[in-house]
């Protein structure tokens, strides 16, 4: 079985009313009075940022070259159109060389204009949205490749839910009225979503402006009339991402809804942005949503008067230029300050001082680096890049100066929420909570999560309890608390409050099985799979219970259901392999053992299980290889005993005794290892040494071990 990972669902603690965003209208009405701006804007990338697939917006080839093989996860992906509907499917080639695990999901929405890339989303359980693994990239005439973060053996598959921060920057604000009333374990969205970033994302809610008889000034925001800092923040709300890798890059204030930012407000009233500490090797990072972040590093910005150079100095958001026309326009802007300083005959400032590069986080894209530099980096900026997988471990620093009394709480929370600075962050956050005494539970939850992540569950539990006192019955707090203290008594009331939360049902099932209430646990797992058939953890846990109870057929179907959803689920492969090995289906078992280890090379238990299966099949040299590697990754008494059994089967009693002794040293009450050691010592002519080990085994609760130990004692 596998424990569930729970996201930091801060929004579960926010009153549902904060999700209802009032004052917005259908932005198509803007075209009535602003036809020219509407017509040019609808061709921009922002206007085409989110939409349903249709023949009118199709640029990909769904009929030829529509299959992609991802070598790292040994999974095929195919794109098809059928009866006017668009689909992405995944499958693998099984042990017998035939297609297995075919699973198809309809494409409900596309994220991305296609200028650089397109990502595909499908509707999941409870009106969630799930990102599909395969993406389309415009470079080189268009090609298929994995989405960012998926080009690895153990990628997320169909488990990457779209959160509110994703929708915040890739679309107009959805009407969330009443949507978040029930906690489901992930972000949920209304059945109808807007398509594309609309006018109101930069101009604010338009209802008052539309209803005003004269469309009076002051009923709508004109960013050009804002103070330079506020004007820049209209763009920075989405184009100032310090990093997309775990840090965190920002935290929305806990008293704000996820879609409550309004142009003209200080953005620090809505969220706080964070960055890597100086001198930690991230000065030259370049990422896809970092245009404003990079621009703000430029001396042209740092040394010029406030507002002299902001995004709209070069870009007209209503009409983004491209090609030769764009180059001429941008170079002309440079000459406004640098007239007469041209040092090349072409007068092309941008290609040298703002070169195109591959972002570190989206490596199949080429785009302009908006950091204006005297000299561009001395390397091939367009060379292919491998995806970065490093995790930042260091201090998290504020991007802007902190000005509010409770900002230290957010800065301390930022240290721990992605485990960037866990060691120093835990005492810092604890001190901030003591000193500033926040009324809400969110910072307490962050501290408890950090303690749990650090393996300090006993310290985390009272902090979770404090959070629950501040938000009685908060489902996500109970879920996280139950990771430290699995209890059906704790989880049942939460299930009653959130009956559509499939992860919560799965967690209840684990608690019930752990308490010996197997039938109730099975019912909870079945409830989870009924709510969310794509919750692979629930299928795997259900298979584990059925396997332990001896119902092989149902167990196999459950494991296959888990793998159909998540082909690279190492634990499910290992469980299925053990089931098949026990049924003497070694070739199939071998396929799944090797798959488990391909996706999780340091999976010591899978190597142990594989070694046992190889030993049963008489492949002793291969068994030794797997067991020795398992010992290297995780030295356990069980693996030592198994390795001793392999040596014994090969007639090498000396090495067998050596490993049995080590098993007993690691786990003195390990009855089976004591029996094996006693037996081996007798066989080696050392009967006098065998007695204490056989006497230990003779006290075993396992009748077979007890009887064999007594037989050997009597024979001795």
C-alpha positions in Angstrom: 0.0 0.0 0.0 1.0 3.6 -0.5 0.2 6.6 1.7 -1.5 9.5 0.0 0.3 12.7 -0.5 -1.9 15.7 0.5 -1.5 19.1 -1.0 -1.4 22.3 1.1 -5.1 23.0 0.6 -5.2 26.4 2.2 -8.3 27.3 0.3 -10.2 24.5 2.2 -9.9 26.7 5.3 -11.2 29.9 3.5 -14.9 30.8 3.7 -16.6 29.8 0.5 -17.7 33.5 0.0 -14.2 34.5 -0.8 -14.4 32.4 -4.0 -17.4 34.4 -5.3 -15.9 37.2 -7.5 -18.5 39.9 -8.2 -18.7 42.7 -10.7 -17.5 40.8 -13.8 -19.3 40.6 -17.1 -19.0 38.6 -20.3 -16.1 40.5 -21.8 -17.5 40.1 -25.3 -19.6 43.2 -24.5 -16.4 45.3 -24.5 -16.3 44.9 -28.3 -19.4 47.1 -28.5 -17.5 50.3 -27.7 -13.9 49.2 -28.1 -14.1 47.3 -31.4 -10.5 48.1 -32.6 -8.9 47.0 -29.4 -11.1 43.9 -29.2 -10.2 42.9 -32.8 -6.5 43.2 -32.4 -6.4 41.7 -28.8 -8.3 38.6 -29.8 -5.3 37.6 -31.9 -2.8 37.9 -29.1 -1.4 35.0 -27.1 -3.2 36.1 -23.9 -6.6 36.1 -25.6 -5.8 32.6 -26.9 -4.5 31.2 -23.6 -7.3 28.8 -22.7 -10.0 27.3 -25.0 -11.9 24.1 -26.0 -10.4 22.2 -28.9 -12.1 22.7 -32.2 -11.2 22.4 -36.0 -10.8 26.2 -36.1 -8.0 26.2 -33.5 -6.3 23.0 -34.4 -2.6 23.2 -35.4 -1.5 19.7 -34.4 -1.6 16.6 -36.6 -4.0 14.2 -35.0 -3.9 11.7 -37.9 -0.2 11.3 -38.9 2.8 11.2 -36.6 0.3 11.3 -33.7 2.0 8.7 -31.5 4.8 9.5 -29.1 7.0 7.0 -27.2 8.3 8.2 -23.9 11.3 6.1 -23.3 11.9 7.0 -19.7 8.5 5.6 -18.6 8.2 3.1 -21.4 4.8 4.5 -22.2 3.2 5.4 -25.5 0.9 8.4 -26.0 -1.4 8.9 -29.0 -3.6 11.8 -30.1 -6.8 11.2 -32.0 -10.0 12.9 -33.2 -13.2 10.9 -33.2 -16.7 12.2 -33.9 -15.6 15.8 -33.3 -14.0 14.9 -29.9 -10.3 15.1 -29.2 -8.5 12.4 -27.1 -5.1 11.6 -25.6 -4.5 7.9 -24.8 -1.7 6.1 -23.0 -0.6 2.5 -23.2 2.4 0.2 -22.8 3.8 -3.0 -24.4 3.3 -5.9 -22.0 5.5 -8.9 -21.2 4.1 -10.7 -24.2 4.8 -8.0 -26.7 1.2 -6.9 -26.9 -0.4 -3.6 -26.1 -1.6 -3.4 -22.5 -3.3 -0.8 -20.2 -4.8 1.3 -23.0 -6.5 4.3 -21.3 -8.0 7.2 -23.1 -9.0 10.6 -21.8 -11.0 13.3 -23.7 -9.3 16.7 -24.1 -11.7 19.2 -22.6 -9.5 22.3 -22.7 -6.2 23.4 -24.2 -3.8 25.8 -22.3 -1.5 27.9 -24.4 -1.9 29.9 -27.6 0.3 27.6 -29.6 2.9 30.3 -30.2 5.2 28.2 -28.1 3.3 25.2 -26.7 -0.1 23.6 -26.0 -1.0 21.6 -22.9 -4.2 19.4 -22.7 -6.6 19.2 -19.8 -9.3 16.7 -19.1 -12.2 16.9 -16.6 -11.6 14.7 -13.5 -13.8 13.7 -10.7 -15.9 16.4 -9.0 -15.3 18.9 -11.8 -11.6 19.0 -11.2 -9.1 19.5 -14.1 -6.2 17.2 -14.8 -3.2 17.9 -17.0 -2.5 15.2 -19.5 1.2 14.2 -19.9 1.8 14.8 -23.6 2.2 18.4 -25.0 2.6 19.9 -28.4 5.5 22.4 -29.1 5.7 24.9 -31.9 9.5 24.8 -32.4 10.9 22.9 -35.4 7.6 23.0 -37.2 5.7 21.4 -34.4 6.3 18.2 -32.5 5.1 16.1 -29.5 7.0 15.8 -26.3 6.3 15.6 -22.6 4.9 18.4 -20.5 7.4 20.1 -18.1 8.1 17.8 -15.1 7.0 14.7 -17.0 10.2 13.8 -18.8 11.2 11.3 -16.1 10.4 7.6 -15.3 8.3 8.4 -12.3 6.3 11.3 -13.7 2.8 12.3 -12.3 0.8 10.7 -15.1 -2.9 11.6 -14.6 -2.4 12.8 -11.1 -1.4 16.5 -11.8 -4.5 18.4 -10.8 -4.8 22.0 -12.0 -4.8 24.3 -9.0 -6.3 27.8 -8.7 -2.9 29.4 -9.2 -2.6 27.8 -12.6 -6.0 29.1 -13.7 -5.2 32.5 -12.2 -2.5 33.1 -14.8 -3.8 31.1 -17.8 -7.4 32.3 -18.1 -10.0 34.9 -17.2 -11.4 34.6 -13.7 -14.0 31.8 -13.5 -17.3 32.3 -11.7 -16.6 30.3 -8.5 -20.0 31.1 -6.8 -20.8 28.1 -4.6 -18.2 25.9 -6.2 -15.8 25.5 -3.3 -18.5 24.8 -0.6 -17.3 21.1 -0.3 -13.8 20.0 0.2 -12.8 17.4 -2.4 -9.1 17.2 -1.9 -8.2 19.3 -4.9 -9.3 22.5 -6.8 -12.7 22.2 -8.4 -14.1 24.5 -11.2 -17.5 25.4 -12.5 -18.9 23.4 -15.4 -18.5 26.5 -17.7 -15.2 28.2 -17.9 -14.2 31.4 -19.7 -11.9 30.9 -22.7 -8.9 33.1 -22.7 -7.5 36.0 -20.6 -10.1 38.8 -21.0 -10.1 42.5 -20.8 -11.0 42.5 -17.1 -7.8 40.8 -16.0 -6.0 44.2 -16.7 -8.9 46.6 -16.4 -10.8 45.1 -13.5 -14.4 44.1 -13.2 -16.5 45.7 -15.9 -20.0 45.6 -14.6 -20.1 49.1 -13.1 -18.5 50.5 -16.3 -21.1 48.8 -18.5 -24.0 49.9 -16.4 -22.8 53.5 -16.2 -24.8 55.5 -18.7 -21.7 57.4 -19.8 -19.1 54.7 -19.1 -17.6 57.2 -16.8 -13.9 57.3 -15.9 -13.4 55.7 -12.6 -15.8 52.9 -13.2 -13.0 50.9 -14.9 -9.3 50.7 -14.4 -7.0 52.2 -17.1 -3.6 50.8 -16.3 -1.9 53.7 -18.2 -3.2 56.1 -15.6 -2.0 54.1 -12.6 1.2 55.0 -10.7 4.2 53.3 -12.4 4.5 50.6 -9.6 0.8 49.7 -9.8 0.9 49.7 -13.6 3.9 47.3 -13.6 2.1 45.0 -11.2 -0.8 44.5 -13.6 1.7 42.6 -15.8 3.6 41.2 -12.9 0.6 39.4 -11.4 1.4 36.7 -14.0 4.8 37.5 -15.6 6.8 37.8 -12.4 7.3 34.2 -11.4 10.6 34.0 -9.6 10.7 30.3 -10.2 8.4 27.4 -11.1 10.5 24.9 -9.2 9.7 24.3 -5.5 10.6 27.3 -3.3 7.7 28.6 -3.0 7.6 31.5 -5.5 4.6 33.2 -3.8 2.0 32.8 -1.1 -1.5 34.3 -1.4 -2.6 36.0 1.8 -4.8 33.6 3.7 -7.6 36.2 4.0 -7.8 36.6 0.2 -9.6 34.4 -2.4 -7.5 33.0 -5.2 -9.2 35.2 -7.8 -9.5 38.4 -5.8 -6.6 40.5 -7.1 -7.8 43.7 -8.8 -5.6 45.9 -11.1 -4.6 49.0 -9.3 -4.3 47.3 -5.9 -0.9 46.9 -4.4 -0.1 43.3 -5.3 1.5 42.8 -1.9 -2.0 43.1 -0.4 -2.9 40.0 -2.4 0.2 37.9 -2.3 3.9 37.9 -1.3 6.6 36.9 -3.8 9.7 35.0 -2.7 13.1 34.2 -4.3 16.3 32.2 -3.8 18.8 33.7 -1.5 21.6 35.7 -3.2 24.8 33.7 -3.9 23.1 30.4 -4.2 23.8 29.8 -7.9 20.4 31.0 -9.3 21.5 34.4 -10.7 21.4 33.1 -14.3 18.2 31.1 -14.1 15.7 31.7 -16.9 12.2 30.4 -16.8 9.1 30.7 -19.0 7.0 33.0 -16.9 9.8 35.3 -15.7 9.7 38.1 -18.2 9.0 40.9 -15.7 11.3 39.2 -13.2 14.1 39.2 -15.7 13.4 42.8 -16.9 13.5 44.0 -13.3 17.1 42.7 -13.0 18.2 45.0 -15.9 20.3 48.0 -15.3 18.0 49.8 -17.8 15.3 49.4 -15.2 17.4 49.8 -12.0 19.1 53.0 -13.1 16.2 54.7 -14.9 13.5 56.8 -13.3 10.5 54.9 -11.9 8.2 54.0 -14.6 10.6 54.9 -17.4 10.9 51.3 -18.5 8.1 48.8 -17.7 6.5 46.0 -19.8 4.2 48.4 -21.7 7.1 50.6 -22.7 7.8 48.0 -25.4 4.5 46.0 -25.6 1.0 47.1 -26.5 -1.0 44.4 -24.7 -3.9 45.1 -27.1 -1.8 44.3 -30.2 1.3 42.3 -29.8 3.6 42.6 -32.8 5.7 39.8 -34.3 8.5 39.3 -36.7 10.3 42.1 -38.5 7.7 44.7 -37.4 8.2 43.8 -33.8 12.1 43.9 -34.0 11.9 47.4 -35.6 9.5 48.6 -32.9 11.6 47.2 -30.0 14.9 48.6 -31.4 13.3 52.0 -31.7 12.4 51.9 -28.0 16.1 51.2 -27.2 17.1 54.2 -29.3 14.9 56.5 -27.2 17.6 56.3 -24.5 20.6 55.1 -26.5 20.4 57.3 -29.6 23.8 57.6 -31.4 25.3 54.7 -29.5 24.7 52.0 -32.2 27.8 49.9 -32.6 26.6 47.5 -35.3 25.5 48.4 -38.8 22.1 46.6 -38.4 21.0 48.6 -35.4 19.6 45.4 -33.9 19.8 45.9 -30.2 17.4 43.1 -29.1 19.1 40.0 -30.6 22.3 40.8 -28.7 21.1 42.3 -25.5 17.8 40.4 -25.0 18.7 37.1 -26.7 16.4 34.1 -27.2 17.1 31.2 -24.8 15.7 27.9 -23.7 13.9 28.2 -20.3 15.2 25.9 -17.6 11.7 24.8 -16.8 10.2 24.3 -20.3 13.0 23.0 -22.3 11.2 22.5 -25.6 10.5 26.2 -26.0 12.7 29.1 -27.2 11.8 32.6 -26.1 13.2 36.1 -25.4 15.1 36.6 -22.2 13.9 40.0 -21.0 16.9 40.7 -18.8 18.8 43.4 -20.7 22.5 42.6 -20.5 25.6 44.3 -21.8 26.9 40.9 -23.0 24.8 37.8 -23.5 26.0 34.6 -21.8 28.9 33.0 -23.7 27.3 29.7 -24.6 24.9 28.2 -27.0 21.6 29.5 -25.6 19.5 27.5 -28.0 21.2 24.1 -27.3 19.0 21.3 -26.2 18.5 21.2 -22.4 17.6 18.3 -20.1 15.0 19.0 -17.5 16.3 20.2 -14.2 15.4 18.1 -11.2 17.3 19.8 -8.4 15.5 20.9 -5.3 16.5 24.2 -3.7 17.7 23.9 -0.1 18.5 27.2 1.4 16.9 30.4 2.8 13.8 31.8 1.0 14.0 35.6 0.8 11.2 38.1 0.1 11.2 39.5 -3.5 9.8 42.9 -2.3 10.3 44.7 1.0 8.0 43.4 3.7 5.7 46.1 5.1 2.8 44.5 7.0 2.9 43.4 10.6 2.1 39.8 9.8 4.6 39.5 6.9 7.1 37.7 9.1 4.5 34.9 9.4 4.4 34.5 5.7 8.1 34.7 5.3 8.6 32.0 8.0 5.9 29.9 6.4 7.7 30.2 3.0 10.8 28.6 4.6 9.0 25.3 5.3 6.1 25.0 2.9 8.2 23.4 0.2 10.9 22.2 2.6 13.4 24.7 1.2 14.7 25.7 4.6 13.2 23.2 7.0 15.8 23.2 9.7 16.0 26.9 10.3 12.4 27.5 9.2 10.6 25.3 11.8 11.9 27.3 14.8 11.4 30.6 12.9 7.8 29.8 12.1 7.1 28.6 15.7 8.6 31.9 17.0 6.5 33.9 14.6 3.3 32.2 15.7 4.2 32.7 19.4 5.0 36.4 18.8 2.3 37.4 16.3 -0.5 35.1 17.5 -2.4 34.6 14.2 -6.1 34.0 14.6 -6.5 31.6 11.7 -5.2 28.1 11.5 -3.1 28.3 8.3 0.3 29.1 9.7 -0.2 26.4 12.4 -1.0 23.9 9.7 2.2 24.9 7.8 4.2 24.4 11.0 2.6 21.0 11.7 3.2 19.9 8.1 6.8 20.9 8.4 7.2 18.9 11.7 5.6 15.9 10.1 7.8 16.2 7.0 10.8 16.3 9.3 9.7 13.0 11.0 8.6 14.8 14.2 4.9 13.6 14.3 4.6 13.7 18.1 5.4 17.4 18.0 3.2 17.9 15.0 0.0 16.5 16.6 -0.6 19.2 19.2 0.0 21.9 16.5 -2.6 20.2 14.3 -5.0 20.1 17.3 -4.4 23.9 17.8 -5.3 24.4 14.1 -8.5 22.4 14.6 -9.5 24.5 17.6 -9.2 27.6 15.3 -11.1 25.9 12.5 -13.3 23.1 14.0 -13.8 20.2 11.7 -11.5 21.4 8.9 -11.2 18.4 6.7 -7.8 19.0 5.2 -6.3 19.5 8.8 -7.9 16.2 9.8 -6.5 14.5 6.8 -3.0 15.7 7.5 -3.3 15.0 11.2 -4.3 11.4 10.3 -1.0 10.9 8.5 0.6 11.1 11.9 -2.2 9.4 13.8 -4.2 7.1 11.5 -7.6 6.7 13.2 -11.0 5.8 11.8 -12.6 7.7 14.8 -10.8 10.9 13.6 -11.5 10.4 9.9 -15.2 9.3 9.9 -16.6 12.7 10.9 -14.4 14.3 8.1 -15.9 11.9 5.6 -19.3 12.9 6.7 -18.4 16.6 6.0 -16.7 15.9 2.7 -18.3 12.7 1.2 -17.0 13.4 -2.3 -13.3 13.5 -1.2 -11.9 10.2 -2.6 -8.5 10.7 -1.0 -10.2 11.0 2.4 -12.1 7.7 1.8 -8.8 6.1 0.9 -7.2 7.3 4.0 -10.1 6.1 6.1 -9.7 2.7 4.4 -6.1 2.5 5.4 -7.0 3.4 9.0 -9.7 0.8 9.1 -7.5 -2.0 7.7 -4.8 -1.1 10.2 -7.4 -1.5 13.0 -8.3 -4.9 11.8 -11.6 -3.8 10.3 -10.9 -5.2 6.8 -14.4 -5.4 5.5 -15.0 -1.7 6.4 -11.7 -0.8 4.9 -12.6 -2.5 1.6 -15.9 -0.7 1.5 -14.0 2.6 2.0 -11.6 1.9 -0.8 -14.5 0.9 -3.1 -16.2 4.2 -2.3 -13.0 6.0 -3.2 -12.8 4.3 -6.6 -16.5 5.0 -7.3 -16.0 8.7 -6.6 -12.7 8.9 -8.5 -11.9 6.0 -10.8 -8.6 7.6 -11.6 -7.4 7.5 -8.0 -4.7 4.9 -8.5 -3.7 4.7 -4.8 -7.2 3.5 -3.9 -7.0 0.7 -6.5 -3.6 -0.3 -5.3 -4.7 -0.4 -1.6 -7.8 -2.3 -2.5 -5.7 -4.9 -4.4 -3.4 -5.2 -1.4 -6.2 -6.1 0.9 -7.6 -8.6 -1.5 -4.2 -10.2 -2.1 -3.7 -10.6 1.7 -7.1 -12.2 2.0 -6.3 -14.7 -0.8 -8.7 -13.3 -3.5 -6.2 -13.4 -6.3 -8.6 -12.6 -9.2 -10.0 -9.4 -7.6 -6.5 -8.3 -6.4 -5.1 -8.7 -9.9 -8.0 -6.6 -11.4 -7.4 -3.9 -8.8 -3.7 -3.7 -9.5 -4.3 -3.6 -13.3 -6.8 -0.8 -12.7 -4.2 1.2 -10.8 -1.7 0.6 -13.6 -4.1 1.6 -16.3 -4.4 5.0 -14.7 -0.8 5.3 -13.7 1.5 3.0 -15.8 4.6 4.0 -13.9 3.2 3.3 -10.5 6.1 1.3 -9.0 4.3 0.1 -5.9 1.4 -1.3 -8.0 3.9 -3.1 -10.3 5.6 -4.6 -7.3 2.3 -5.8 -5.7 1.1 -7.3 -9.0 4.5 -9.0 -9.5 4.3 -10.6 -6.1 0.8 -11.8 -6.8 1.8 -13.3 -10.1 5.0 -14.9 -8.7 2.8 -16.6 -6.0 0.7 -18.0 -8.8 3.8 -19.4 -10.6 3.4 -16.9 -13.5 7.1 -16.0 -13.4 7.5 -14.3 -16.8 4.7 -11.9 -16.1 6.0 -11.3 -12.6 9.5 -10.6 -13.9 8.1 -8.0 -16.3 6.4 -6.1 -13.4 9.3 -6.4 -11.0 11.6 -4.8 -13.6 9.0 -2.1 -14.3 8.8 -1.3 -10.6 12.6 -0.9 -10.5 12.7 1.0 -13.8 10.4 3.7 -12.3 12.0 3.6 -8.8 15.6 2.2 -9.0 16.1 2.7 -5.2 13.0 0.7 -4.3 14.6 -1.8 -1.9 11.5 -3.7 -1.1 10.8 -4.4 -4.8 14.4 -5.7 -5.2 13.9 -7.9 -2.1 10.6 -9.3 -3.5 12.2 -9.8 -6.9 15.1 -11.7 -5.3 12.7 -14.0 -3.5 10.8 -14.7 -6.8 14.1 -15.4 -8.6 15.1 -17.7 -5.9 11.8 -19.6 -6.1 12.4 -19.9 -9.9 15.9 -21.4 -9.3 17.7 -18.3 -10.7 20.1 -18.0 -7.7 22.8 -15.8 -9.2 20.2 -13.3 -10.3 18.5 -13.5 -6.9 21.8 -12.7 -5.2 22.3 -9.7 -7.4 18.9 -8.2 -6.5 19.1 -9.0 -2.8 22.6 -7.6 -2.5 21.5 -4.4 -4.1 18.5 -4.3 -1.8 20.8 -4.6 1.2 22.8 -1.7 -0.1 19.8 0.5 -0.3 18.0 -0.7 2.8 19.8 -3.2 5.1 17.0 -5.3 6.7 16.9 -8.6 8.6 14.4 -10.0 6.1 16.8 -9.3 3.2 19.7 -10.8 5.1 17.7 -14.0 5.7 16.6 -14.2 2.1 20.2 -13.9 0.9 21.2 -16.6 3.4 18.5 -18.9 1.9 20.0 -18.3 -1.6 23.5 -19.2 -0.5 22.1 -22.3 1.3 20.3 -23.4 -1.9 23.7 -23.1 -3.7 25.4 -25.2 -1.1 27.4 -22.4 0.4 26.7 -22.9 4.1 29.4 -20.5 5.3 27.9 -17.5 3.6 24.4 -18.7 4.4 25.3 -18.8 8.2 27.0 -15.4 7.9 23.8 -13.7 6.5 21.5 -15.6 9.0 23.6 -14.3 11.9 23.3 -10.8 10.6 19.5 -11.2 10.2 19.3 -12.3 13.9 21.6 -9.5 15.0 19.4 -6.9 13.3 16.2 -8.5 14.6 16.8 -10.9 17.6 13.2 -12.0 17.8 13.0 -12.9 14.0 11.8 -16.5 14.5 12.2 -17.6 10.9 15.8 -16.4 10.7 16.6 -18.1 14.1 15.2 -21.3 12.7 17.2 -21.0 9.5 20.4 -20.2 11.4 19.9 -23.1 13.8 19.2 -25.5 10.8 22.3 -24.3 9.0 24.5 -24.7 12.0 23.4 -28.3 12.5 24.0 -29.0 8.8 27.5 -27.5 9.2 28.2 -29.8 12.2 27.8 -27.0 14.8 24.8 -28.4 16.7 26.0 -27.0 20.0 25.8 -23.5 18.7 22.3 -24.1 17.2 20.4 -24.5 20.5 19.7 -20.9 21.5 18.5 -20.0 18.0 16.2 -23.0 17.8 14.9 -22.3 21.3 13.9 -18.8 20.2 12.2 -20.2 17.1 10.4 -22.8 19.2 8.6 -19.9 20.9 7.2 -18.6 17.6 3.6 -17.7 17.1 3.8 -19.4 13.7 2.9 -23.0 14.3 5.0 -24.3 11.3 8.1 -22.5 12.5 7.5 -23.6 16.1 7.0 -27.3 15.1 10.1 -27.4 12.8 12.3 -25.8 15.5 11.1 -28.3 18.1 11.8 -31.2 15.6 15.4 -30.0 15.2 15.9 -29.6 18.9 14.6 -33.1 19.5 16.8 -34.5 16.7 19.8 -32.7 18.0 
